[in-house]
Amino acid sequence: MKIEELTISVWASNEEVALLEKLKKPIRLSSLNEHDQFRIQSLIRKDLVIKTGDEDPLVVANENKKPI
């Protein structure tokens, strides 16, 4: 079995899934409230969200990964 054949699912809460729906298009991290920023940091660690940039970064949902 090859690594590419494995499908790994990542668990996400209902709140995180709702937040992922907002992130279909890139959004500035600073435009979100503190609670959502905390949730996005969790999603970044789970590799469900991609953060680009250092100062005032953009965040967008990772289309290659889907939560269960």
C-alpha positions as MATLAB code, in Angstrom:
seq = 'MKIEELTISVWASNEEVALLEKLKKPIRLSSLNEHDQFRIQSLIRKDLVIKTGDEDPLVVANENKKPI';
ca = [
       0.000    0.000    0.000;
       1.288    3.451   -0.906;
       0.994    6.544    1.225;
      -1.030    8.287   -1.502;
      -3.685    5.559   -1.222;
      -4.337    6.247    2.453;
      -7.201    8.552    3.281;
      -6.767   10.304    6.596;
      -9.773   12.094    8.034;
      -9.457   14.932   10.510;
     -12.109   15.500   13.160;
     -13.575   19.006   13.408;
     -16.310   20.386   15.643;
     -19.542   21.829   14.235;
     -18.266   25.305   15.016;
     -15.039   24.658   13.092;
     -16.958   23.277   10.101;
     -19.135   26.415   10.040;
     -16.006   28.555   10.133;
     -14.493   26.568    7.255;
     -17.553   27.449    5.165;
     -16.663   31.149    5.592;
     -13.114   30.484    4.411;
     -13.877   29.439    0.840;
     -12.258   32.719   -0.248;
      -9.136   34.254    1.350;
      -9.883   36.468    4.371;
      -7.549   38.668    6.425;
      -6.996   37.094    9.832;
      -7.228   40.521   11.489;
     -10.768   41.023   10.148;
     -12.093   38.172   12.313;
     -12.964   38.402   15.989;
     -10.663   36.939   18.654;
     -12.742   33.772   19.138;
     -12.662   32.954   15.407;
      -8.917   33.679   15.278;
      -8.390   31.125   18.053;
     -10.455   28.536   16.142;
      -8.507   29.249   12.948;
      -5.207   28.647   14.761;
      -6.580   25.226   15.722;
      -7.615   24.541   12.119;
      -4.148   25.563   10.904;
      -2.590   22.971   13.230;
      -5.033   20.373   11.867;
      -3.970   21.384    8.305;
      -7.556   22.321    7.375;
      -6.670   26.000    6.849;
      -3.736   27.583    5.036;
      -2.187   30.831    6.313;
      -0.152   32.953    3.909;
       1.877   36.027    4.760;
       3.597   37.314    7.875;
       2.093   40.731    8.523;
      -1.713   40.678    8.470;
      -1.876   37.158    6.947;
      -4.589   35.755    4.718;
      -6.317   32.498    5.655;
      -8.224   30.150    3.360;
      -9.672   26.638    3.681;
      -7.415   23.828    2.459;
      -9.365   22.198   -0.381;
      -7.227   19.045   -0.258;
      -8.323   18.144    3.287;
     -11.892   17.509    4.399;
     -13.090   17.213    8.001;
     -15.243   14.295    9.100;
];
